[in-house]
Amino acid sequence: MSSTRAFVAPFLVFMLFLALNQWVGSLGRGEFFLDKPQFWIFPLQTIVCGGLVAYGWRHYGMSFPRETALTVGVAVFVLVIWISPQAMFGFPPRLDGFDPTVFAPGSALYWTTLAFRFLRLVLVVPLVEEILWRGFLLRYLIHEDFETVPFGAFSWFSFGAVTFGFALEHQQPDWIPALITGALYNWVAVRTRSLSSCVLAHAVTNLLLGVYILKTGQWGFW
């Protein structure tokens, strides 16, 4: 696998699975398998994209995260940004989404579904997104031979483009928090010059968000 494919392919395949989920869900056949395809497509997406990341791992230059206290602090601040409309300002709760309680709580299906959801949320999504946005595009938009650009190199164009691209990747209700989040994760990249620090920030945010979702039942945050 070439370097460019290693950085780009996991994200593209991830997005193809999202498109497949929307298409299958639109069929509306009155069958659980078709009406709620996320319960089988997302686990499959997790396995396939995780495998692609593992296959391309040697290209990413991962090392132990730097400035971990700062990185975790950014992660917590990002969590506050995401949940503040509902938690602090009285916005309607986001109840419509991936609800694992469609299976009996405590059952094998419930725990398997929840385990795959957290694996996707805390490991696969941070890796897939950070590898593309910070690992590839933040450098590629400085020079197309991106591997010659040191990780964390700064230009206003690449910083701004990645910030907006990262925001537009998310659902429309999340565009503003995603815009702020994209800028903060970009700042972590520039400050730490460590892709693994960006992954750590994203993973900690998502882990805390997952806990918040379980406590509040606001499945729309998935």
FINU-564950 format. One record per residue (C-alpha): residue in three letters; chain; x, y, z. Coordinates in steps of 0.25 Angstrom, whole numbers. Last residue first. Layout:
// residues N
ATOM     r   c       x       y       z
ATOM   ALA   A       X       Y       Z
...
// end
This chain:
// residues 222
ATOM     r   c       x       y       z
ATOM   TRP   A     -93      36      74
ATOM   PHE   A     -99      50      79
ATOM   GLY   A    -113      46      75
ATOM   TRP   A    -113      35      85
ATOM   GLN   A    -116      45      96
ATOM   GLY   A    -119      34     106
ATOM   THR   A    -114      43     117
ATOM   LYS   A    -104      34     125
ATOM   LEU   A    -100      25     112
ATOM   ILE   A     -98      38     104
ATOM   TYR   A     -89      44     114
ATOM   VAL   A     -81      32     115
ATOM   GLY   A     -79      32     100
ATOM   LEU   A     -76      47     100
ATOM   LEU   A     -65      44     110
ATOM   LEU   A     -59      33     101
ATOM   ASN   A     -61      42      89
ATOM   THR   A     -53      53      95
ATOM   VAL   A     -42      44     100
ATOM   ALA   A     -41      38      86
ATOM   HIS   A     -40      51      79
ATOM   ALA   A     -29      56      89
ATOM   LEU   A     -21      43      88
ATOM   VAL   A     -22      43      72
ATOM   CYS   A     -17      57      72
ATOM   SER   A      -6      53      82
ATOM   SER   A      -2      41      73
ATOM   LEU   A      -1      50      61
ATOM   SER   A      10      58      69
ATOM   ARG   A      16      71      65
ATOM   THR   A      11      75      79
ATOM   ARG   A       7      90      77
ATOM   VAL   A       4      89      62
ATOM   ALA   A      -4      76      64
ATOM   VAL   A     -11      81      76
ATOM   TRP   A     -15      93      69
ATOM   ASN   A     -21      85      58
ATOM   TYR   A     -29      78      68
ATOM   LEU   A     -34      91      74
ATOM   ALA   A     -37      97      60
ATOM   GLY   A     -45      84      57
ATOM   THR   A     -52      84      70
ATOM   ILE   A     -57      99      68
ATOM   LEU   A     -62      95      54
ATOM   ALA   A     -68      82      60
ATOM   PRO   A     -76      90      70
ATOM   ILE   A     -81      99      59
ATOM   TRP   A     -85      88      50
ATOM   ASP   A     -91      79      60
ATOM   PRO   A    -106      81      56
ATOM   GLN   A    -102      79      41
ATOM   GLN   A     -96      65      43
ATOM   HIS   A     -81      64      42
ATOM   GLU   A     -72      64      30
ATOM   LEU   A     -74      79      28
ATOM   ALA   A     -67      82      41
ATOM   PHE   A     -54      74      38
ATOM   GLY   A     -54      81      24
ATOM   PHE   A     -55      94      31
ATOM   THR   A     -44      92      40
ATOM   VAL   A     -35      85      29
ATOM   ALA   A     -37      97      20
ATOM   GLY   A     -34     107      31
ATOM   PHE   A     -21     100      36
ATOM   SER   A     -16      97      21
ATOM   PHE   A     -18     111      17
ATOM   TRP   A     -13     118      29
ATOM   SER   A       0     110      28
ATOM   PHE   A       7     102      40
ATOM   ALA   A      15      89      40
ATOM   GLY   A      10      80      51
ATOM   PHE   A      16      67      44
ATOM   PRO   A      28      71      36
ATOM   VAL   A      25      73      21
ATOM   THR   A      34      64      12
ATOM   GLU   A      23      53      14
ATOM   PHE   A      13      62       8
ATOM   ASP   A      18      62      -6
ATOM   GLU   A       6      71     -10
ATOM   HIS   A      12      82      -1
ATOM   ILE   A       5      91       9
ATOM   LEU   A      -9      85       6
ATOM   TYR   A      -3      71       7
ATOM   ARG   A       2      74      21
ATOM   LEU   A     -12      77      28
ATOM   LEU   A     -18      67      18
ATOM   PHE   A     -10      55      22
ATOM   GLY   A      -7      53      37
ATOM   ARG   A     -17      64      42
ATOM   TRP   A     -29      61      34
ATOM   LEU   A     -27      47      29
ATOM   ILE   A     -20      40      40
ATOM   GLU   A     -28      48      50
ATOM   GLU   A     -41      43      44
ATOM   VAL   A     -38      29      43
ATOM   LEU   A     -30      28      56
ATOM   PRO   A     -41      36      64
ATOM   VAL   A     -52      28      58
ATOM   VAL   A     -46      14      60
ATOM   LEU   A     -42      15      74
ATOM   VAL   A     -52      22      83
ATOM   LEU   A     -65      23      75
ATOM   ARG   A     -63      10      67
ATOM   LEU   A     -59       2      79
ATOM   PHE   A     -70       8      87
ATOM   ARG   A     -80       4      77
ATOM   PHE   A     -74     -10      76
ATOM   ALA   A     -75     -12      91
ATOM   LEU   A     -89      -6      91
ATOM   THR   A     -94     -16      81
ATOM   THR   A     -88     -28      87
ATOM   TRP   A     -93     -23     101
ATOM   TYR   A    -108     -22      95
ATOM   LEU   A    -107     -35      87
ATOM   ALA   A    -102     -43      99
ATOM   SER   A    -114     -38     107
ATOM   GLY   A    -112     -28     119
ATOM   PRO   A    -121     -18     113
ATOM   ALA   A    -131     -25     104
ATOM   PHE   A    -128     -20      90
ATOM   VAL   A    -134      -8      84
ATOM   THR   A    -126      -2      96
ATOM   PRO   A    -114       0      87
ATOM   ASP   A    -120      13      82
ATOM   PHE   A    -113      19      70
ATOM   GLY   A    -120      32      68
ATOM   ASP   A    -132      40      72
ATOM   LEU   A    -131      46      87
ATOM   ARG   A    -124      59      85
ATOM   PRO   A    -129      66      96
ATOM   PRO   A    -135      80      93
ATOM   PHE   A    -126      92      96
ATOM   GLY   A    -126      97     110
ATOM   PHE   A    -113     105     110
ATOM   MET   A    -104      97     120
ATOM   ALA   A    -105      82     117
ATOM   GLN   A    -113      82     104
ATOM   PRO   A    -105      93      97
ATOM   SER   A     -92      90     105
ATOM   ILE   A     -91      76     100
ATOM   TRP   A     -81      78      89
ATOM   ILE   A     -73      90      94
ATOM   VAL   A     -72      83     108
ATOM   LEU   A     -66      70     101
ATOM   VAL   A     -56      79      93
ATOM   PHE   A     -51      85     107
ATOM   VAL   A     -49      71     112
ATOM   ALA   A     -41      67      99
ATOM   VAL   A     -33      80     100
ATOM   GLY   A     -29      77     115
ATOM   VAL   A     -25      62     110
ATOM   THR   A     -15      68     100
ATOM   LEU   A     -10      78     110
ATOM   ALA   A      -7      67     120
ATOM   THR   A      -2      58     109
ATOM   GLU   A       9      68     105
ATOM   ARG   A      14      57      95
ATOM   PRO   A       7      44      90
ATOM   PHE   A      16      32      89
ATOM   SER   A      20      29      75
ATOM   MET   A      12      28      62
ATOM   GLY   A      19      30      49
ATOM   TYR   A       7      27      40
ATOM   HIS   A      13      19      29
ATOM   ARG   A      16       6      37
ATOM   TRP   A       1       6      41
ATOM   GLY   A      -5       4      27
ATOM   TYR   A     -10     -11      29
ATOM   ALA   A     -14      -7      44
ATOM   VAL   A     -22       5      38
ATOM   LEU   A     -29      -4      28
ATOM   GLY   A     -32     -14      38
ATOM   GLY   A     -39      -4      47
ATOM   CYS   A     -47       1      35
ATOM   VAL   A     -52     -13      32
ATOM   ILE   A     -55     -17      46
ATOM   THR   A     -62      -4      50
ATOM   GLN   A     -70      -3      37
ATOM   LEU   A     -75     -17      39
ATOM   PRO   A     -79     -13      53
ATOM   PHE   A     -86       0      47
ATOM   ILE   A     -93      -8      36
ATOM   TRP   A     -99     -18      45
ATOM   PHE   A    -107      -9      55
ATOM   GLN   A    -106       2      46
ATOM   PRO   A    -116      -5      37
ATOM   LYS   A    -128      -1      45
ATOM   ASP   A    -139      -2      35
ATOM   LEU   A    -133     -13      26
ATOM   PHE   A    -129     -23      37
ATOM   PHE   A    -141     -19      45
ATOM   GLU   A    -151     -22      34
ATOM   GLY   A    -162     -12      30
ATOM   ARG   A    -156     -11      16
ATOM   GLY   A    -152       4      17
ATOM   LEU   A    -142       4       6
ATOM   SER   A    -136      17      11
ATOM   GLY   A    -128      10      23
ATOM   VAL   A    -121       2      12
ATOM   TRP   A    -116      15       5
ATOM   GLN   A    -113      22      18
ATOM   ASN   A    -104      11      23
ATOM   LEU   A     -98       9      10
ATOM   ALA   A     -94      24      10
ATOM   LEU   A     -88      22      24
ATOM   PHE   A     -80      10      19
ATOM   LEU   A     -75      18       7
ATOM   MET   A     -70      29      17
ATOM   PHE   A     -62      19      25
ATOM   VAL   A     -56      13      12
ATOM   LEU   A     -52      27       9
ATOM   PHE   A     -46      29      23
ATOM   PRO   A     -38      16      23
ATOM   ALA   A     -33      19       9
ATOM   VAL   A     -27      33      11
ATOM   PHE   A     -15      31      19
ATOM   ALA   A     -10      17      15
ATOM   ARG   A     -14      21       0
ATOM   THR   A      -5      33       1
ATOM   SER   A       7      25       7
ATOM   SER   A       5      14      -4
ATOM   MET   A       0       0       0
// end
